[in-house]
């Protein structure tokens, strides 16, 4: 079954100063998101601190999210890693443990050429076949964009390629990825309505981790008030560590017991906490 609707880019619950997973917090997080109208989650992506987790931690996280999901709640696993070997291992693990989909970002640091990217993405897609496979395009994190030609070539070699999550800015950078026959999820909430008008099918949202009801209304109802709210939230959070802010809101609402992030990420200063509290 293909992903649909409002997908939360899930935070990863941590404890012990960010050194350990807090797997017991996964169930309450899922319940909070589902109650807020969210259709599913992307696990261990950018918002989930995925590249800072070990491969074993990512496997444990996958297993817990899958085991704790209620019926109909989608769990997509971000399997992107620095090496093809680790990416393939995480993608195949997601398949074995009955996740609903797999997404992979282009590896950072080394700017891969089109042939290298094709082999990397094809290997990941093949490893999780027949699960739906989504290319995760985010030049701001990879350091480079995935050429559209690579996506087109991948379509011919990976029959489970289902769509993309595109987190680029501005919308002009998103447009080339709105390809016929592929489902596109917008990764920047302020671009969601523009994306839907152009054919995007959903949104994968970091804000949804803390404000699921706002993002659900944006995606399901195409609500202009929700659109204004996500713009205001992004503006208010500018310059504040985003992941720490999300976890602070979740802890303030009793969903998380710890606001820990994994170093070198840091928590909020007292001034930043006051600014987040003022958002409401």
C-alpha positions in Angstrom: 0.0 0.0 0.0 1.4 3.4 -1.0 1.9 6.1 1.6 -0.7 8.8 1.7 -1.7 12.0 3.5 0.0 13.6 6.5 3.2 11.9 7.5 5.1 13.0 10.6 8.9 13.2 10.3 9.3 11.4 13.6 11.6 12.6 16.3 13.7 9.8 17.9 13.2 9.6 21.7 16.5 9.5 23.5 17.7 9.5 27.1 20.9 9.5 29.1 22.1 12.7 27.6 21.2 11.5 24.1 23.4 8.4 24.4 20.6 5.8 24.4 17.3 5.2 22.7 14.1 5.5 24.8 12.1 2.9 23.0 9.3 2.9 25.6 8.4 6.4 24.4 7.6 5.2 20.9 4.1 4.0 21.7 3.0 7.3 23.4 4.5 9.2 20.5 2.5 7.2 17.9 -0.7 7.6 20.0 -0.2 11.4 20.1 0.4 11.6 16.4 -2.6 9.4 15.5 -4.9 11.3 17.8 -3.8 14.5 16.0 -4.9 13.1 12.7 -1.5 12.0 11.3 -1.6 9.1 8.9 1.9 7.7 9.5 5.6 8.4 10.2 8.9 8.5 8.5 11.4 7.0 11.0 15.1 8.0 11.4 15.1 10.8 8.8 16.5 14.2 9.3 14.1 15.1 12.1 14.8 11.7 13.6 18.6 12.3 13.9 19.0 9.2 11.7 22.5 9.8 10.5 23.6 10.2 14.2 22.3 6.8 15.2 24.2 3.5 14.8 22.9 0.9 12.4 21.8 -1.3 15.3 19.9 1.6 16.9 18.1 2.2 13.7 17.1 -1.4 13.4 15.8 -1.4 17.0 13.9 1.8 16.2 12.4 0.2 13.1 11.3 -2.8 15.1 9.7 -0.8 17.8 7.8 1.6 15.5 6.4 -1.3 13.5 5.4 -3.3 16.6 3.7 -0.3 18.3 1.8 1.0 15.3 -2.0 0.7 15.4 -3.9 -0.7 12.4 -3.8 1.6 9.4 -1.0 3.7 10.8 1.8 3.8 8.2 5.5 3.3 9.2 8.0 4.3 6.5 11.7 3.8 7.3 14.5 6.1 6.2 17.3 3.7 5.3 19.7 6.3 3.9 23.3 6.0 5.1 26.8 7.0 4.2 27.5 3.7 2.5 25.6 1.5 0.1 26.2 -1.5 2.3 24.6 0.1 5.3 21.7 1.5 3.2 21.0 -1.9 1.7 21.1 -3.6 5.1 18.7 -1.1 6.6 16.3 -1.3 3.7 16.3 -5.1 3.7 15.7 -5.0 7.5 12.7 -2.8 7.0 11.3 -5.4 4.5 11.9 -8.3 6.9 10.1 -6.5 9.8 7.1 -5.5 7.7 7.5 -1.7 7.5 5.2 0.0 5.0 7.8 1.8 2.9 11.4 2.7 2.6 12.9 6.1 1.8 16.6 6.9 1.0 18.4 10.2 0.8 21.5 10.7 -1.4 24.6 10.1 0.8 26.2 13.3 2.1 29.8 14.4 1.9 30.9 12.9 -1.4 28.9 14.4 -4.3 28.0 11.2 -6.2 27.8 11.4 -10.0 24.6 10.2 -11.8 25.9 6.6 -12.3 26.9 6.3 -8.7 23.6 7.6 -7.5 21.7 5.3 -9.7 23.5 2.2 -8.5 23.1 3.3 -4.9 19.4 4.0 -5.1 18.7 0.9 -7.2 20.5 -1.3 -4.7 18.4 0.1 -1.9 15.1 -0.2 -3.8 15.9 -3.8 -4.8 16.8 -4.7 -1.2 13.3 -3.7 0.0 11.3 -4.8 -3.0 8.2 -5.2 -3.1 7.9 -2.4 -0.4 7.1 1.0 -1.9 10.4 2.9 -2.3 10.7 6.6 -2.1 13.7 8.8 -3.1 14.4 11.5 -0.5 15.6 14.6 -2.3 17.1 17.2 0.1 20.0 19.1 -1.4 20.4 21.1 1.8 21.3 17.9 3.7 23.0 15.8 1.0 24.9 18.8 -0.3 23.7 18.2 -3.9 20.6 17.4 -5.8 19.6 14.1 -7.3 19.3 14.7 -11.1 15.8 14.1 -12.5 17.4 11.9 -15.1 18.6 9.5 -12.3 15.0 9.3 -11.1 13.8 8.5 -14.6 16.5 5.8 -15.1 15.6 4.4 -11.7 12.0 3.9 -12.8 13.1 1.5 -15.4 15.3 -0.6 -13.1 13.4 -0.5 -9.8 9.7 -1.5 -10.2 8.9 -0.6 -6.6 9.9 3.1 -7.0 6.7 4.8 -5.9 7.6 8.4 -5.4 9.7 11.0 -3.7 9.9 13.1 -0.6 11.2 16.5 -1.7 12.4 18.9 1.0 14.0 21.6 -1.2 13.3 25.3 -1.3 11.9 27.3 -3.0 9.0 25.7 -4.9 10.9 26.2 -8.2 13.4 23.6 -6.9 10.5 21.2 -6.2 8.8 21.4 -9.6 11.2 19.3 -11.6 10.4 16.3 -9.3 6.7 16.4 -9.9 6.9 13.6 -12.4 3.9 11.8 -13.9 3.2 8.5 -12.2 5.3 9.2 -9.1 3.8 10.3 -5.8 5.5 13.4 -4.4 5.4 14.4 -0.7 6.3 17.9 0.1 8.9 18.2 2.9 8.6 22.0 3.6 5.1 22.7 5.1 4.8 26.3 3.8 5.0 24.8 0.3 2.3 22.2 0.8 -0.7 23.9 -0.7 1.3 25.0 -3.7 2.5 21.4 -4.0 -0.9 20.0 -3.8 -2.1 22.3 -6.5 0.7 21.1 -8.7 0.0 17.4 -8.1 1.8 16.4 -4.9 -0.1 13.8 -2.8 1.0 14.5 0.7 3.4 16.1 3.2 6.2 14.6 5.3 6.5 17.2 8.1 8.9 17.8 10.9 6.4 20.2 12.5 3.9 17.4 12.7 6.0 15.8 15.4 5.0 18.5 17.8 1.9 20.0 16.1 0.2 17.1 14.4 -3.3 18.7 14.4 -2.0 21.7 12.5 -0.3 19.6 9.8 -3.3 17.2 9.6 -5.6 20.2 8.9 -3.2 21.6 6.3 -3.0 18.3 4.4 -6.5 16.9 4.8 -8.5 20.0 4.7 -6.2 22.3 2.7 -7.0 24.8 5.4 -5.6 28.3 4.7 -5.5 29.0 8.5 -3.3 25.9 9.0 -1.1 27.2 6.1 -0.7 30.5 7.9 0.1 28.6 11.2 2.9 26.5 9.7 4.5 29.6 8.2 4.2 31.3 11.6 5.7 28.3 13.4 8.6 28.0 11.0 9.3 31.8 11.4 9.1 31.6 15.2 11.5 28.6 15.3 14.1 30.3 13.0 17.5 30.3 14.7 16.4 27.8 17.4 17.7 24.2 17.3 14.7 22.6 15.6 14.9 19.1 17.0 15.4 20.2 20.5 12.4 22.6 20.2 10.2 19.8 19.0 11.2 17.6 21.9 10.6 20.4 24.3 7.1 20.9 23.1 6.5 17.1 23.3 7.8 17.0 26.9 5.8 20.0 27.8 2.7 18.2 26.6 3.6 15.0 28.6 4.3 12.9 25.5 8.1 12.6 26.1 9.9 12.4 29.4 13.2 13.5 28.0 14.2 16.3 25.6 17.6 14.8 25.0 19.2 15.1 21.5 22.3 13.3 20.3 25.5 15.3 20.4 26.9 17.2 18.6 23.3 18.5 18.6 22.4 20.5 21.7 19.5 21.3 23.8 17.8 24.7 24.3 19.1 27.6 26.2 16.8 29.2 28.8 16.1 32.1 26.4 15.3 29.6 23.6 13.0 27.7 26.0 11.1 30.9 26.7 10.8 31.6 23.0 9.4 28.1 22.3 7.0 28.4 25.2 5.7 31.7 23.8 4.8 30.0 20.5 1.9 28.1 22.2 
